[in-house]
Amino acid sequence: MTRVRIEVDGSPVEGLAGQSIAALLLATGRTSWRRTRTGRPRGVFCGIGTCFDCVVTVNGLRDVRACQRRAADGDLVELQEDDRA
Amino acid sequence: MPDVLVVGGGPAGMAAALAARRHGAEHVVLLEAGDDVGGQYWRHPPARHVDPDEGRWHHGWQRFLDLRSALRRDPRCEVVTNAHVWSVDRRDGAPPLVHAVIGEVDGQARVPRTFDPAALVLATGAQERTLPFPGWDLPGVFTAGAAQALAKGDRVAVGRRVLVTGSGPFLLPVVSSLVRVGARVVGVVEAAGAARLARGWGAKPWRLAATGGKAAELAGYLRVLAAHRIPYRVGAAVVAAHGDDRVEAVTVARLTPDWSPVPGTQRRVEVDAVCVGHGFVPRAELAISAGCALGEDGAVEVDDRQRTSVPGVFTAGELTGIGGVDLALAEGLVAGAAAAGGEPAPAALRRRAVFREFATRLAAAHAVGPGGRSWADDTTVVCRCEDVTAGALRRAAELTGSKGLRPLKLTTRAGLGLCQGRTCGPAVEDLLTGVLDPGRTAHRPIAVPVRLGELADHNRTGNREDVP
């Protein structure tokens, strides 16, 4: 299978082409990549795009559901915090 | 303009689109939010990365391939993938206008399209229901559906030592998939008790025989449990998850028949992931926006032709009540035929009857018990987006003296965060049973997020000409 390489907050992360951004993050051992306004950590919960726990910024665009967006080579992913909004 | 517009490309939607064409619709459009049809049931990696042996990840994969190739072969059936329907406009005497943006999920500059169908079939499926318990918002707690989606769609295991818990037969295929992606499943914990299971599944067993492959499917899952020495426990539940920044252990407790934890039966199990599913709730926001009448269980009410209370609007699949893939396919055939003005095939009507009976068993055996409400203590987060606790919700309901959901939302912010109440809605309604007037947290005029720039473009271009 071909591989895909993205950058997460400046660090390279690799996965299989076709995987979602959430899958790439999980496969590298991260379980959370966001904090709510009271600082609670969040990662994937529903996996089908309904809970919005897993949102990240992709190529400068905020609030992209990591479980629904397939990773594309060279994607720049930044982690979000609610109180930064 | 399409004769029949189908929203949702899962089993029900695929069957409906094909049936509509067979029964005389000249032009059918099928809108699917993902980049391929199949829905959650036949969720799979993108075409270029499908495993040559993909079939072993799914039940009825060949059936899916047949449905998909029939759709592809038909030039008068247009399948639009990456289509996100964000609103519907009600009209008198006609099905609603349907507004979608086409392009990558949560993107910008997606292409707007508005459809003005002669008949509309909604097949938007269901989402998992999870009862809140202390620690359920810790990373490492997933819905069972998330574990399934990540295994089937991405080939990723959500953890190394995983416990699967909740209620219903769906937990078993999840275990199968987890094992296949290399997770060690340390146990399955089913909330329904032995007596309840026997009553629900054991009644009139000859009728179960009509469901064909179901018994073989079950046997297959039991073989997986046996081969991997995975204990299956009934009448118990995970009632707390522990850890600082992620789950490290869970507490399992025995339950009474109404799902209340039995004091003194708590046991701690070390895990790095827990998958939880307490059944499903229909994804009804489009149906609600369209004005379709709902039953008490939140499912859209339909007649024998899958017609809703709104003229020209039909529904099929989990949206009409939770029943699984076979019921979804049968309802899709009926809805598609009826939407095209045809007479549904008797075989489809018979299969629908058989699998409705199956759905009744499912509900009887695995319905959420009222004791599940007691799992959330006052400090348990219920609204995950806005960190609103069960205590805050209960207090606000008492203090405001209001019986309505809206004032409660505005006072506590529950349901006002990113997910707009999709996750906490059923829990909030359930938690405040008897305190609030029954309401629907699924009233959501904007069904999926759409960026303001896209809305502005949508209005500027007046894209109605864009309709095929």
Interface residues (C-beta under 8 A of the other chain):
Chain A: M1 T2 L16 A17 G18 Q19 S20 A22 A23 L26 A27 T31 S32 T36 R37 T38 R40 P41 R42 G43 V44 F45 C46 G47 I48 G49 T50 C51 F52 D53 V55 L61 D63 V64 R65 C67 Q68 R69 R70
Chain B: A33 D35 Q40 P45 P46 R48 H49 E104 V105 D106 G107 Q108 Q127 E128 D137 L138 P139 G140 V141 F142 T143 G145 A146 A147 Q148 A149 L150 G153 D154 R155 V156 V158 D245 R246 R283 V381 R384 C385 E386 D387 G417 L418 C419 R422 T423 P449
